[in-house]
Amino acid sequence: MKRILLFAICAVVFGACSEQDIEPFGDRHEIYFYKFFMDEREPGTSKADSTDVTFFFAKPTDDHVMADVVVALAGRPLTKDLHFGLKVVDEMTTAKPDEYVLDDVYTFRAREIPEGDKLILDTIQIRMNRSARLNELPEGLRLTVEIVPTEELYVGQYERSRAVIHLTKDAVKPVWWTGEVTAGLLGNYSSLKYKLFLENVPGAYELDGEMIQNYPDEAFKLTKLFKQYLAENPTWDEEHYEWMKVEI
């Protein structure tokens, strides 16, 4: 009889756990940054990382650049936009207050989640201002921010509760220059190649991940123009020991 009773209790408990696995958060939503700012405290292989931004590719008249920081959501998909705040972590920051701008409120947008996506992600932007002292700092500047929870959004994993933005004057490869872009459009990335592309192809500054995904014909046209430029101005790529070329 005891064994039967124990089996019945286990069936109820495991049944409840199965239901909980389907909706583990209920109406509660937690957010965290996609990248780790430190190694996991629990055993794991994830390593600390930062978001890199630079003025290398900016126009001379640009007084700021935007850091795209990816935020993840734990819980059910949103039916409405939810909001959270950010604060500076002073002991992990070398940037001065006039070298960045934090908004009063940031938004995690409610939208349809593409089929097959395992994570619910959104991107916020943090403004980094140009400063004269950046030219004197080979290692650049660091801004570390921490999520401030609200009644709408709680903070998720501690290892991802902070984001590190690294600002330099040197080149940083744009996130949209993926393996597919290398193989099918612009070829191997180098800082000189990207700079020539921006400086000599009208509309090159508009090329980004959204254009590549939603308007591939426009991305193709820009690449064709760059191919023509390189044909007229052969350039040696020191980073790859080859003549600069595109893959169309």
C-alpha positions as CSV (number, residue, x, y, z in Angstrom):
1,M,0.0,0.0,0.0
2,K,2.9,2.4,0.8
3,R,4.4,1.8,-2.6
4,I,1.1,2.5,-4.3
5,L,0.7,5.7,-2.3
6,L,4.2,6.8,-3.1
7,F,3.7,6.1,-6.8
8,A,0.5,8.2,-6.7
9,I,2.3,11.1,-5.0
10,C,5.2,10.9,-7.6
11,A,2.7,10.9,-10.4
12,V,1.0,14.0,-9.1
13,V,4.4,15.8,-8.5
14,F,5.9,14.9,-11.8
15,G,2.7,15.8,-13.6
16,A,2.8,19.2,-12.0
17,C,6.4,19.6,-13.0
18,S,5.6,18.8,-16.6
19,E,2.9,21.4,-16.7
20,Q,5.3,23.9,-15.1
21,D,7.9,23.2,-17.7
22,I,5.5,24.4,-20.4
23,E,4.9,27.7,-18.6
24,P,7.8,28.1,-16.2
25,F,7.4,31.9,-15.6
26,G,3.6,32.4,-15.8
27,D,3.1,36.1,-16.1
28,R,6.6,37.0,-14.8
29,H,9.2,38.3,-17.3
30,E,12.9,38.5,-16.7
31,I,15.5,40.1,-18.9
32,Y,19.3,39.8,-19.2
33,F,22.0,40.9,-21.6
34,Y,22.7,38.3,-24.3
35,K,26.5,38.6,-23.6
36,F,28.1,37.7,-20.3
37,F,29.9,40.4,-18.5
38,M,31.7,37.8,-16.3
39,D,32.3,34.1,-16.3
40,E,29.5,32.0,-14.9
41,R,29.6,31.4,-11.2
42,E,28.2,27.9,-11.8
43,P,30.2,25.4,-13.9
44,G,30.0,26.2,-17.6
45,T,32.0,27.4,-20.6
46,S,30.6,30.8,-21.2
47,K,33.1,33.6,-21.2
48,A,32.9,37.3,-20.5
49,D,32.4,39.5,-23.5
50,S,31.7,43.1,-24.5
51,T,30.1,45.2,-27.2
52,D,32.7,46.9,-29.3
53,V,32.0,50.3,-31.1
54,T,34.4,52.7,-32.8
55,F,34.6,56.1,-34.5
56,F,37.0,54.6,-37.1
57,F,34.2,54.3,-39.7
58,A,32.2,57.4,-38.6
59,K,31.9,60.5,-40.7
60,P,34.3,63.3,-39.6
61,T,31.2,65.3,-38.6
62,D,29.7,62.6,-36.4
63,D,29.8,63.5,-32.8
64,H,28.6,60.1,-31.5
65,V,28.2,56.5,-32.4
66,M,25.5,54.1,-31.2
67,A,26.3,50.8,-29.4
68,D,23.8,48.1,-30.2
69,V,23.3,45.9,-27.1
70,V,21.3,42.7,-27.3
71,V,18.9,41.9,-24.5
72,A,17.2,38.6,-23.9
73,L,13.7,37.9,-22.4
74,A,12.8,34.9,-20.2
75,G,9.1,34.1,-20.0
76,R,6.1,34.1,-22.3
77,P,6.3,36.2,-25.5
78,L,5.2,39.8,-24.9
79,T,1.7,41.0,-25.8
80,K,2.8,44.6,-25.1
81,D,6.0,46.6,-24.8
82,L,7.7,46.5,-21.4
83,H,10.2,48.9,-19.9
84,F,13.3,48.8,-17.8
85,G,16.1,51.1,-16.8
86,L,19.9,51.2,-16.9
87,K,22.5,52.5,-14.4
88,V,26.2,53.0,-14.7
89,V,28.5,50.6,-12.7
90,D,31.1,53.2,-11.7
91,E,33.8,50.7,-10.5
92,M,33.8,49.0,-13.9
93,T,33.7,52.2,-16.0
94,T,36.5,54.4,-17.4
95,A,34.3,56.6,-19.6
96,K,33.4,60.1,-18.2
97,P,29.8,61.2,-17.9
98,D,30.0,63.4,-21.0
99,E,31.2,60.5,-23.1
100,Y,27.9,58.6,-23.0
101,V,24.2,59.1,-22.8
102,L,21.7,56.8,-21.0
103,D,18.0,57.1,-21.7
104,D,15.6,57.4,-18.8
105,V,13.8,54.3,-20.0
106,Y,14.5,51.4,-22.4
107,T,11.9,49.3,-24.1
108,F,11.7,45.6,-24.8
109,R,9.4,45.5,-27.8
110,A,6.5,43.1,-28.2
111,R,6.5,41.5,-31.6
112,E,6.0,38.2,-33.4
113,I,8.7,35.7,-32.7
114,P,10.1,34.0,-35.9
115,E,9.4,30.3,-36.1
116,G,12.4,28.3,-34.9
117,D,13.9,31.0,-32.7
118,K,14.9,29.6,-29.3
119,L,15.5,33.0,-27.7
120,I,13.4,36.1,-27.5
121,L,15.8,38.9,-28.2
122,D,15.7,42.7,-28.7
123,T,18.3,45.4,-29.3
124,I,18.7,48.6,-27.4
125,Q,21.1,51.5,-28.3
126,I,23.4,53.4,-26.0
127,R,25.0,56.6,-27.3
128,M,28.7,57.0,-27.0
129,N,30.0,60.6,-27.6
130,R,33.2,61.6,-29.3
131,S,35.9,63.0,-27.1
132,A,39.4,64.4,-27.8
133,R,41.1,62.1,-25.2
134,L,40.0,59.0,-27.1
135,N,42.9,59.5,-29.5
136,E,45.3,59.3,-26.5
137,L,43.9,56.0,-25.2
138,P,45.1,53.0,-27.2
139,E,42.9,50.7,-25.2
140,G,39.8,52.9,-25.6
141,L,37.1,53.6,-23.1
142,R,34.8,51.2,-21.1
143,L,31.2,51.8,-20.1
144,T,29.5,49.2,-17.9
145,V,25.8,49.4,-17.3
146,E,23.4,47.4,-15.1
147,I,19.8,46.6,-15.6
148,V,17.4,48.4,-13.3
149,P,14.3,46.2,-12.8
150,T,10.8,47.6,-12.9
151,E,7.3,46.3,-11.9
152,E,7.1,45.0,-15.5
153,L,10.5,43.4,-15.9
154,Y,12.7,41.6,-13.4
155,V,16.5,40.9,-13.7
156,G,17.4,37.4,-14.9
157,Q,20.9,35.8,-14.8
158,Y,23.4,37.7,-12.6
159,E,26.2,36.9,-15.0
160,R,24.3,38.8,-17.7
161,S,22.8,41.6,-15.6
162,R,25.5,44.0,-16.8
163,A,26.7,45.0,-20.2
164,V,30.2,46.3,-21.1
165,I,30.6,48.7,-24.0
166,H,34.1,49.1,-25.3
167,L,34.7,52.3,-27.4
168,T,37.8,52.7,-29.5
169,K,39.2,54.9,-32.2
170,D,40.4,51.8,-34.1
171,A,38.4,49.6,-36.5
172,V,35.7,47.2,-35.3
173,K,34.2,44.6,-37.7
174,P,30.4,45.3,-38.0
175,V,28.2,42.5,-36.7
176,W,26.3,42.2,-40.0
177,W,29.6,41.2,-41.9
178,T,28.9,37.5,-41.4
179,G,30.3,34.5,-43.2
180,E,27.4,34.8,-45.7
181,V,28.4,38.4,-46.5
182,T,32.0,37.3,-46.9
183,A,31.1,34.4,-49.2
184,G,28.4,36.1,-51.3
185,L,28.9,39.9,-51.2
186,L,31.9,41.8,-50.0
187,G,34.5,39.1,-49.5
188,N,37.1,39.0,-46.7
189,Y,36.8,41.8,-44.1
190,S,39.5,44.2,-43.4
191,S,39.4,47.7,-41.8
192,L,40.9,49.3,-44.9
193,K,38.5,47.6,-47.2
194,Y,35.5,48.7,-45.2
195,K,36.8,52.2,-44.9
196,L,37.3,52.4,-48.7
197,F,33.8,51.1,-49.2
198,L,32.3,53.8,-46.9
199,E,34.3,56.6,-48.5
200,N,33.8,55.7,-52.1
201,V,30.4,54.1,-52.6
202,P,27.4,56.5,-52.3
203,G,24.9,55.0,-49.8
204,A,27.4,52.6,-48.3
205,Y,26.7,53.9,-44.8
206,E,23.1,52.6,-45.2
207,L,24.3,49.0,-45.6
208,D,23.4,47.0,-42.5
209,G,21.8,43.8,-41.4
210,E,18.3,45.0,-42.1
211,M,19.2,45.9,-45.7
212,I,20.9,42.6,-46.3
213,Q,17.9,40.6,-45.0
214,N,15.0,42.7,-46.3
215,Y,16.5,44.5,-49.3
216,P,19.2,42.2,-50.7
217,D,19.0,43.9,-54.2
218,E,20.1,47.2,-52.6
219,A,23.1,45.4,-50.9
220,F,24.0,43.8,-54.2
221,K,23.9,47.2,-56.0
222,L,26.3,48.7,-53.4
223,T,28.6,45.8,-53.7
224,K,28.6,46.1,-57.5
225,L,29.6,49.8,-57.2
226,F,32.4,48.9,-54.9
227,K,33.6,46.2,-57.3
228,Q,33.8,48.9,-60.0
229,Y,35.8,51.2,-57.7
230,L,38.3,48.4,-56.9
231,A,38.6,47.6,-60.7
232,E,39.6,51.3,-61.3
233,N,41.7,51.6,-58.1
234,P,43.4,48.2,-57.4
235,T,44.3,48.0,-53.7
236,W,46.5,45.6,-51.8
237,D,44.9,44.2,-48.7
238,E,47.7,43.8,-46.1
239,E,45.5,41.9,-43.7
240,H,44.9,39.1,-46.1
241,Y,47.9,39.4,-48.5
242,E,45.8,39.7,-51.6
243,W,44.4,42.2,-53.9
244,M,41.1,43.5,-52.5
245,K,38.0,42.0,-54.2
246,V,34.4,41.3,-53.7
247,E,32.5,38.0,-54.3
248,I,30.0,38.9,-57.0
